[in-house]
């Protein structure tokens, strides 16, 4: 049984958003600290013995990461820049796991200077390069379980045709290369994909890992990844995941990202007109440069009007970018607005800000955190000077 996605905000946070929409220039991102804390505590209660590595690509704001450190989380990074950010937030190298399919010599050499995190290795080429440049590193080997994962094609990292991981039949060779290369193999890692809603996908992945641990173990760590969809209750997976780790006397690691932060964040945008062609459009100041997920994944985000009254109609939310795909939502029932009315795009706490871009020279937006009493600025709106600073 799954838990339903929440389309509602805490009343206190929603009231604060109404005020913020009148005070701050839109578009802006806003996050609810209490919702973040509650979500993390819920997952920690479901997996009390697990080490949780927050997938920081979901939302990497330093002001959030520092709080996550206080709350007992580790970090999962997928780039050199994210490792720098993790260390700047106060995490130690033993609290950071660097995954990703490509680690260049320059990246590895810089890690030797700033501190080598735990490394997730994705291929034989990855293993050989790390063994040559960073011998003695503590590593996990990522498995591609070759399963028919049910999610968007761009999110299904556990299918056999995915670019990620080592196929089960190649794992023996990979382990030999790693151990001969003087790497300390802590264990194996599997990440099936993102926005997964079917427990059976996880159970199939767990069975692949069970067979690999029987064949190639023992290992110190069992990393079962993340990818929990918002309509999945991870607590339903806890008994089988915990039992699997216990059966092999391994420490259980998890890598949730979007599940922890998505529903705590919103994107606030204002409506600057309506337009009727063969469809009804609300013209808003946020777009694909602010929130890419609808265009990239066909993601559907609930929409909350921060205004009342007037007749309800069906609308598409059209952004300002000169691209036909710059539509943030389709066929949403909303009250007919007046110019300057505001909307909150929900479930935007993950892969919103982190995927934002400067396409068409739009500055990245302001980001705020509601701490229950006041707004904290997590990131100022990007200045024009900053936008052009690196160009000669």
C-alpha positions as CSV (number, residue, x, y, z in Angstrom):
1,X,0.0,0.0,0.0
2,X,1.4,3.4,-1.0
3,X,1.0,6.7,0.7
4,X,-0.7,9.4,-1.4
5,X,1.2,12.4,-2.6
6,X,0.5,15.5,-0.5
7,X,-0.8,18.5,-2.5
8,X,-1.3,20.6,0.6
9,X,1.1,22.8,2.5
10,X,1.2,23.4,6.2
11,X,-1.2,26.3,6.9
12,X,1.5,28.4,8.6
13,X,3.8,28.0,5.6
14,X,1.0,28.7,3.1
15,X,0.1,31.9,5.0
16,X,3.8,32.9,5.0
17,X,3.9,32.3,1.2
18,X,1.0,34.7,0.7
19,X,2.9,37.4,2.4
20,X,6.2,36.6,0.7
21,X,4.5,36.7,-2.8
22,X,3.7,40.4,-2.1
23,X,7.1,41.3,-0.7
24,X,9.7,39.4,-2.8
25,X,10.2,39.6,-6.5
26,X,9.1,36.5,-8.4
27,X,9.9,33.9,-9.4
28,X,11.5,32.5,-6.2
29,X,11.9,29.2,-4.4
30,X,10.7,28.8,-0.8
31,X,11.2,25.9,1.6
32,X,9.5,24.9,4.8
33,X,12.1,23.9,7.5
34,X,9.6,22.0,9.6
35,X,8.4,19.9,6.6
36,X,12.0,19.0,5.9
37,X,12.7,18.0,9.4
38,X,9.6,15.9,9.7
39,X,10.4,14.0,6.4
40,X,13.9,13.2,7.5
41,X,12.8,12.1,11.0
42,X,10.2,9.8,9.4
43,X,12.8,8.1,7.2
44,X,15.2,7.8,10.1
45,X,12.5,6.2,12.2
46,X,11.7,3.7,9.4
47,X,15.5,2.8,9.0
48,X,17.0,3.3,12.5
49,X,20.1,1.3,11.7
50,X,20.8,2.7,8.3
51,X,23.3,5.4,7.3
52,X,21.4,7.9,5.2
53,X,23.4,9.7,2.4
54,X,21.3,12.5,1.1
55,X,21.6,12.8,-2.7
56,X,22.6,16.5,-2.7
57,X,21.9,17.0,-6.4
58,X,18.2,17.1,-5.4
59,X,18.8,20.4,-3.7
60,X,22.4,21.5,-2.7
61,X,21.8,24.8,-0.9
62,X,24.4,25.2,1.8
63,X,21.9,26.5,4.3
64,X,20.0,23.2,4.0
65,X,23.1,20.9,4.0
66,X,24.4,22.4,7.2
67,X,21.1,21.6,8.9
68,X,21.2,18.1,7.5
69,X,24.6,17.7,9.1
70,X,23.1,18.6,12.4
71,X,20.3,16.1,11.9
72,X,22.7,13.2,11.3
73,X,22.7,12.8,7.5
74,X,25.7,12.1,5.3
75,X,25.9,13.3,1.7
76,X,26.0,11.6,-1.7
77,X,27.7,13.7,-4.4
78,X,28.0,13.1,-8.1
79,X,30.6,15.7,-9.1
80,X,33.7,17.4,-7.9
81,X,31.8,20.6,-7.4
82,X,29.4,18.8,-5.1
83,X,32.3,17.4,-3.1
84,X,33.6,21.0,-2.6
85,X,30.1,22.1,-1.6
86,X,29.8,19.2,0.9
87,X,33.1,20.1,2.5
88,X,32.2,23.7,2.7
89,X,29.0,22.8,4.5
90,X,31.1,21.1,7.1
91,X,30.9,17.4,6.2
92,X,34.0,15.2,6.6
93,X,35.4,13.1,3.8
94,X,34.2,10.0,5.6
95,X,30.7,11.4,5.5
96,X,30.6,11.9,1.7
97,X,30.1,9.4,-1.1
98,X,31.1,10.4,-4.6
99,X,29.2,8.5,-7.3
100,X,29.0,9.1,-11.0
101,X,30.1,7.4,-14.2
102,X,33.0,9.6,-15.2
103,X,35.9,10.6,-12.8
104,X,38.6,12.3,-14.8
105,X,42.3,12.3,-13.8
106,X,42.0,16.0,-13.0
107,X,39.1,15.3,-10.7
108,X,40.9,12.5,-8.9
109,X,44.1,14.6,-8.5
110,X,42.1,17.4,-7.0
111,X,40.4,15.0,-4.6
112,X,43.9,14.0,-3.4
113,X,44.5,17.6,-2.5
114,X,41.1,18.5,-0.8
115,X,40.4,15.1,0.8
116,X,39.3,11.8,-0.8
117,X,35.7,10.8,0.0
118,X,34.3,7.3,-0.3
119,X,34.2,6.6,-4.0
120,X,31.4,4.8,-5.9
121,X,32.9,3.2,-9.0
122,X,30.9,2.6,-12.0
123,X,32.9,0.7,-14.6
124,X,36.2,-1.1,-15.2
125,X,37.7,2.1,-16.6
126,X,36.6,3.9,-13.4
127,X,38.2,1.2,-11.2
128,X,41.5,1.2,-13.1
129,X,41.8,5.0,-13.1
130,X,41.1,5.3,-9.4
131,X,43.5,2.4,-8.6
132,X,46.3,4.2,-10.6
133,X,45.8,7.7,-9.2
134,X,44.3,7.1,-5.7
135,X,45.4,3.7,-4.5
136,X,44.1,2.7,-1.1
137,X,40.8,4.5,-1.6
138,X,37.7,3.2,0.1
139,X,35.2,2.3,-2.6
140,X,31.9,0.8,-3.5
141,X,31.2,-0.9,-6.8
142,X,27.9,0.0,-8.5
143,X,25.9,-2.9,-9.9
144,X,23.5,-2.6,-12.8
145,X,20.9,-5.2,-11.9
146,X,19.5,-5.4,-15.5
147,X,15.9,-5.2,-14.4
148,X,12.8,-3.8,-16.2
149,X,12.4,-0.8,-13.9
150,X,9.0,1.1,-14.1
151,X,9.7,4.8,-14.4
152,X,10.5,7.4,-17.1
153,X,13.2,6.3,-19.5
154,X,15.5,9.1,-18.3
155,X,15.2,8.0,-14.7
156,X,15.6,4.2,-15.0
157,X,19.2,3.7,-14.1
158,X,18.8,0.0,-13.2
159,X,17.9,-1.3,-16.7
160,X,20.4,-3.3,-18.6
161,X,20.7,-0.7,-21.3
162,X,21.4,2.1,-18.8
163,X,24.9,3.8,-18.8
164,X,25.2,3.1,-15.1
165,X,26.9,0.3,-13.2
166,X,28.5,-3.0,-13.8
167,X,26.4,-5.9,-15.0
168,X,26.2,-8.9,-12.5
169,X,28.1,-11.2,-14.9
170,X,31.0,-8.7,-15.0
171,X,31.2,-8.1,-11.2
172,X,33.8,-10.8,-10.5
173,X,36.3,-9.3,-12.9
174,X,35.6,-5.8,-11.5
175,X,36.3,-7.0,-8.0
176,X,39.5,-8.6,-9.1
177,X,40.7,-5.4,-10.7
178,X,39.8,-3.3,-7.7
179,X,41.5,-5.6,-5.2
180,X,44.6,-6.0,-7.3
181,X,44.7,-2.2,-7.6
182,X,44.9,-1.9,-3.8
183,X,41.4,-0.5,-3.4
184,X,39.5,-1.1,-0.2
185,X,36.1,-2.5,-1.5
186,X,33.6,-1.7,1.2
187,X,30.7,-3.3,-0.6
188,X,28.2,-3.1,-3.5
189,X,25.8,-0.3,-4.5
190,X,22.6,-0.5,-6.5
191,X,20.4,2.4,-7.5
192,X,17.4,1.3,-9.6
193,X,16.2,4.8,-10.7
194,X,14.2,7.7,-9.5
195,X,10.6,8.4,-8.8
196,X,9.9,4.7,-8.3
197,X,6.5,3.8,-7.0
198,X,6.4,0.0,-7.1
199,X,7.8,-1.9,-4.1
200,X,8.2,-4.9,-6.4
201,X,11.0,-3.1,-8.3
202,X,12.9,-2.7,-5.1
203,X,12.3,-6.3,-4.1
204,X,13.6,-7.5,-7.4
205,X,16.7,-5.3,-6.9
206,X,17.2,-6.7,-3.4
207,X,17.1,-10.2,-4.7
208,X,19.9,-9.4,-7.3
209,X,22.0,-8.0,-4.4
210,X,21.3,-11.1,-2.3
211,X,22.7,-13.3,-5.0
212,X,25.7,-11.2,-5.5
213,X,26.5,-11.0,-1.8
214,X,26.2,-14.8,-1.6
215,X,28.5,-15.2,-4.6
216,X,31.1,-12.5,-3.9
217,X,30.8,-11.5,-0.2
218,X,31.4,-10.8,2.6
219,X,31.3,-7.0,2.4
220,X,31.2,-4.4,5.1
221,X,28.5,-2.2,3.4
222,X,25.2,-2.8,1.5
223,X,24.1,0.3,-0.4
224,X,20.6,0.0,-1.6
225,X,20.3,3.5,-3.1
226,X,17.2,5.7,-3.1
227,X,14.8,6.8,-5.8
228,X,11.7,6.6,-3.6
229,X,8.7,8.1,-5.4
230,X,6.6,10.6,-3.5
231,X,3.7,8.1,-3.7
232,X,5.8,5.3,-2.2
233,X,6.1,4.6,1.5
234,X,9.8,3.6,2.1
235,X,8.8,2.1,5.5
236,X,7.2,-0.7,3.6
237,X,10.6,-1.6,2.3
238,X,12.4,-1.3,5.6
239,X,11.8,-4.9,6.9
240,X,13.2,-6.5,3.7
241,X,16.1,-4.0,3.3
242,X,17.1,-4.3,7.0
243,X,16.8,-8.1,6.9
244,X,19.0,-8.3,3.8
245,X,21.8,-6.2,5.4
246,X,21.5,-8.2,8.6
247,X,21.7,-11.5,6.8
248,X,25.2,-10.5,5.5
249,X,26.3,-8.7,8.6
250,X,26.6,-5.5,6.5
251,X,25.9,-1.9,7.3
252,X,22.8,-0.6,5.4
253,X,23.2,2.6,3.4
254,X,20.5,4.5,1.6
255,X,20.6,7.5,-0.8
256,X,17.3,9.4,-0.8
257,X,17.1,12.8,-2.4
258,X,13.9,14.0,-3.9
259,X,11.8,12.0,-1.4
260,X,13.3,14.1,1.5
261,X,13.0,17.6,0.0
262,X,10.5,17.8,-2.9
263,X,7.3,18.4,-0.9
264,X,9.0,20.9,1.4
265,X,9.7,23.3,-1.5
266,X,7.6,25.5,-3.8
267,X,8.3,27.7,-6.7
268,X,6.3,31.0,-6.5
269,X,5.5,32.7,-9.8
270,X,3.2,35.6,-10.8
271,X,0.8,35.8,-13.7
272,X,1.4,38.6,-16.1
273,X,-1.5,38.0,-18.4
274,X,-3.7,35.4,-20.1
275,X,-3.9,34.4,-23.7
276,X,-6.4,32.3,-25.7
277,X,-5.4,30.5,-28.9
278,X,-6.8,27.0,-29.3
279,X,-5.9,26.7,-25.6
280,X,-6.1,28.9,-22.5
281,X,-2.7,30.2,-21.2
282,X,-1.6,31.9,-18.1
283,X,1.6,33.8,-18.8
284,X,3.9,33.5,-15.9
285,X,7.4,34.7,-15.0
286,X,8.8,31.3,-14.2
287,X,9.8,29.0,-17.0
288,X,12.0,26.1,-18.1
289,X,15.1,28.1,-17.0
290,X,13.6,28.1,-13.5
291,X,12.0,24.6,-13.4
292,X,13.1,22.1,-16.0
293,X,11.4,19.0,-14.8
294,X,8.1,19.4,-16.7
295,X,9.9,19.7,-20.0
296,X,12.7,17.2,-19.3
297,X,10.6,14.4,-17.7
298,X,7.0,15.4,-18.4
299,X,6.7,15.9,-14.6
300,X,3.4,17.1,-13.3
301,X,3.6,19.5,-10.4
302,X,0.4,20.4,-8.4
303,X,-0.5,24.1,-8.6
304,X,-1.8,26.1,-5.7
305,X,-3.3,29.6,-6.5
306,X,-2.3,32.2,-4.0
307,X,-5.4,34.2,-4.9
308,X,-9.1,33.7,-4.7
309,X,-12.4,34.4,-6.5
310,X,-13.5,34.6,-10.1
311,X,-14.6,31.9,-12.4
312,X,-12.6,28.6,-12.6
313,X,-11.3,27.5,-16.0
314,X,-8.8,25.1,-17.5
315,X,-5.3,26.6,-18.1
316,X,-1.8,25.8,-19.3
317,X,1.0,27.7,-17.5
318,X,3.2,29.2,-20.1
319,X,6.7,30.5,-19.3
320,X,8.5,33.4,-20.9
321,X,11.1,31.4,-22.8
322,X,10.9,31.3,-26.6
323,X,10.4,27.5,-26.7
324,X,7.2,25.7,-27.4
325,X,8.1,23.3,-24.7
326,X,8.2,26.0,-22.0
327,X,5.0,24.9,-20.4
328,X,5.1,24.3,-16.6
329,X,1.7,22.7,-16.3
330,X,-1.2,21.6,-18.6
331,X,-4.9,21.6,-18.2
332,X,-5.0,22.9,-14.6
333,X,-8.3,24.0,-13.1
334,X,-7.6,27.5,-11.6
335,X,-9.6,30.7,-10.9
336,X,-9.3,33.2,-13.7
337,X,-6.5,35.6,-12.5
338,X,-5.9,39.2,-12.7
339,X,-2.4,40.6,-13.5
340,X,0.0,40.2,-10.7
341,X,-1.7,37.3,-9.0
342,X,0.6,34.6,-7.7
343,X,0.8,30.8,-7.9
344,X,2.8,28.2,-6.0
345,X,4.1,25.3,-8.0
346,X,4.3,22.5,-5.4
347,X,6.7,19.6,-5.0
348,X,9.5,21.8,-6.3
349,X,12.0,21.4,-3.5
350,X,13.9,18.8,-5.5
351,X,15.5,19.3,-9.0
352,X,14.1,22.8,-9.2
353,X,16.8,25.1,-8.1
354,X,19.5,22.6,-8.8
355,X,18.5,22.2,-12.5
356,X,17.9,25.9,-13.0
357,X,20.0,27.6,-15.7
358,X,20.9,30.9,-17.2
359,X,19.3,30.1,-20.5
360,X,18.5,33.4,-22.3
361,X,20.5,35.2,-19.6
362,X,17.9,34.8,-17.0
363,X,19.4,35.2,-13.5
364,X,18.9,32.3,-11.1
365,X,16.1,33.1,-8.7
366,X,16.0,34.0,-5.0
367,X,15.7,31.1,-2.6
368,X,14.1,31.4,0.9
369,X,13.7,29.2,3.9
370,X,10.7,29.6,6.3
371,X,12.0,28.7,9.8
372,X,8.6,29.1,11.5
373,X,9.2,32.7,12.5
374,X,10.9,34.5,9.6
375,X,12.3,34.1,6.2
376,X,16.0,33.2,5.8
377,X,17.7,33.9,2.5
378,X,19.5,30.7,1.3
379,X,20.6,32.3,-2.0
380,X,20.2,35.8,-3.3
381,X,18.8,36.4,-6.7
382,X,21.8,36.3,-9.1
383,X,23.1,39.7,-10.0
384,X,23.8,40.9,-13.5
385,X,27.4,41.4,-12.5
386,X,27.6,37.7,-11.4
387,X,25.9,36.6,-14.6
388,X,28.6,38.1,-16.8
389,X,31.6,37.9,-14.4
390,X,33.4,34.9,-16.1
391,X,33.3,36.3,-19.6
392,X,36.4,38.0,-21.1
